[in-house]
Structures are given as structure tokens and as C-alpha cells.
Amino acid sequence: MNRYIPYGKHYIEDDDIAEVVKVLKSDWLTTGPKVDEFENAVASFCESKYAVAVNSGTAALHAACFAAGISRGDEVIVTPMTFVASVNCVLYCNGIPVFIDVEENTLLINPSLIEQKITPKTKAIIAVDYAGQPCNYDALLYIAKKYNLVLISDACHSIGSVYKNKKTGSIADITVFSFHPVKHITTGEGGMILTNNMEYAQKCKVFRNHGITTDFKQREQMGTWFYEMTFLGYNYRITDFQCALGMSQLKKLPIWLRKRNYIASLYNEHFKDNFLIKPLELLPDRTHAFHLYVVKIDFKKIRITKSELFKMLRNKGIGVNVHYIPVHLHPYYINNLKTAKGLCPVAEKVYEEIITLPIFPQMNEDDVNYIANTLKEIVDKNIIT
Ligand SMILES: Cc1ncc(COP(=O)(O)O)c(C=O)c1O
């Protein structure tokens, strides 16, 4: 068995490379025209007013929390079923994450559990479009408005998805994307903040450049050396050649989204009558971007453990993964925030059951059949009778 199918994979073609080379031969390697171009293109794709490109999704989350005004002691509603960056960003601003459990069928944050955790210190909600499916934004927006909270959408999994006719990136107060190579489109490393609020956008722009109010290009154009740092920011700038890659990749996003949905539909067909392997629920009023394809396995009814199944699939060249270990169960959180098992029982239970199967646009039907059939065979062979 030589082939190995990873759970996600970038795809770079000659036209992508040509765009990067053009920038490498130009005068601006960083913070030049390609950054503006990429920002405008993503903002227009998402039907959002403003976009600020940064050098990772994590930097975008940090900037979003800063723009939302999160500071020492502020509480922020978060989900445990995500990559650690979605919660770490609260700690970067000295805020306090307040974990809210997820819905069992979708693994999206459960809006009905939020209000009971809101206090006078609550400042924001960070919702994650887990696997690529948009959250229940009507309910989240209602709560955010009622309690005067900033709604931040971590849409690192869901670029291009649509919730009730609204594109991801135009729904929440601030939305964040990642362009890491396993995501839908890549800039190597990279991220973006989307918002309709000019003040938030302006804050993020200054934040990505040390808190300095003008960037080098603007000073060159104005013929001045003078600059002022007005608050403590970071170097979260992205390069022009990364944005050239992003521009080129963005053109392919609609086709790649269709391909991801097609692959998911093939998997769904395989598992539709299977009582031990259950895909997550797809909600009817939104489209899914399928960054991840996740199934729940009923390990109580089979003889093998999740680790054993994981190893068996890896040995067959199938790059399965697990998304995610609930954030509140990481040692850092247990030791520093005194989180513990029992805090989010649904996320903890589902974590025992979930496994991520490979999905990326360049997979073909044979790949999907091979993965689904191998999984079904292993599970079938191990049913407890
Ligand atoms: C939900 C989510 N948020 C944030 C991030 C962080 O993005 P980046 O790796 O670009 O910093 C990721 C990346 O894996 C993610 O999956």
C-alpha cells in the first residue's frame, strides 16, 4: 500500500506559481498593492465592506478580539469544539473564556445555553462554523444584540458558505478566515478579518502593524518619515507574494467548494443506512463549505477502540484525524483556568466518537469509495454480536 490520502491538502498549479513569481520580481514584497487587491477581492466575494489581511488565522482572531475591545477581566463566550486558537485569542487580550457546550448533531455552539452564562462582564461571543457549516446566527445575533455583545465568527472552516442567503463574512460583527494549507484556499500561512464596521477594520489595520497609524507604503507615497504608534500592536503583516497566491487561489474557490460538497455527498450515500457510522447533521437553511468531513462512530457497539480504528485506517493509507480534543481539556486550560471534565458534557461525549475522513477537491470517486468501504469493512468485522 503506497498511497497515502491525507485528511486535507492544498493544491498549487502553474498559474498560482506564475502570479507569485510576478510579485517576487516587483518592487513590493510586502504591504504593497497585492495586499489591497486580495482584501478587496475577498471582501467582494463575501459581500462584506472591509477586509484586513494578516499573516495567520490566529493573528486575525487576536486582531478581532482587540478590535472588539476585549481587555483584562472581560468574559467571552466560546466553544470547546475547535482548534485552540479560537479560545487562546481571548487569553492574548487578558480576557476570560466562558465555555458553552455544543449541539450533539452538528457540534456547533448551542445558543440555548448561552444566556444563562452571561454576566455584566460578558463582552463578546466567538462562534465557530465547525467543519464548514455556519452556526445558528439568528439566535447568536439575537443574544448579541440583547446583551450588547460583539459577535465574532471564526469562519476558518467556512469561507464561501451561505446562511439564509447571507455569505459567511457578512453575518457577524467581525469574521475571521485562515489561509493555512489545509484550508479551502491558501497563502502558505495567512488570515483575514472581515467586517462591515469601519472602526473595527481601521483598528485591525493598525493592530497588524505594531499599532503604527501609517504603513511604509503610505509614508513613501506621502514623502514623509514621520509615524506614530498609538497603541501596542504586533507585526501581523502578510506579504505581497502570499496575497498574489491568495488572489489566484480565490478564483478557484467556487469550483473547489462544489467539489467538496460532491465528495461529502458521496460519503453520505455510503453511510446513509449504516447504524454505526453517522455523518454530522446538515441543516437545511445554510450551505456547508466542508473543510472537514466528520463521522460519529458508535464504539460501544464494536470491539475496537477509537485509537485502534485510527491506527488501522492510517495503516491502510487513510490519513484520518480527530477534530477536536475539546479545548477545555488541554493541560494549559486545566492548570490555568481550572477547567475540568464535566464542563461541556456533549463535546466530551462526542469527542470519544468523532473521526475526520479525508476531504479535498482533488480526491476522486475511487478515493472516496476506498476510504468509505475500508471504514465500513473494519467496523462491520468488529460488531459485537
Ligand atoms: C477553527 C480554527 N480557528 C483558527 C485557526 C487558526 O488558523 P491559523 O492556523 O491560520 O492560525 C484554525 C486553524 O487550524 C482553525 O481551524
The ligand as a Gaussian input file, in Angstrom:
#p B3LYP/6-31G(d) Opt

LIG

0 1
 C      -11.372000      26.953000      13.707000
 C       -9.980000      27.498000      13.551000
 N       -9.702000      28.711000      14.050000
 C       -8.473000      29.246000      13.931000
 C       -7.446000      28.582000      13.301000
 C       -6.091000      29.196000      13.230000
 O       -5.705000      29.493000      11.930000
 P       -4.158000      29.586000      11.535000
 O       -3.612000      28.204000      11.527000
 O       -4.182000      30.214000      10.167000
 O       -3.503000      30.454000      12.546000
 C       -7.690000      27.323000      12.762000
 C       -6.600000      26.603000      12.089000
 O       -6.457000      25.454000      12.050000
 C       -8.988000      26.757000      12.903000
 O       -9.262000      25.542000      12.420000

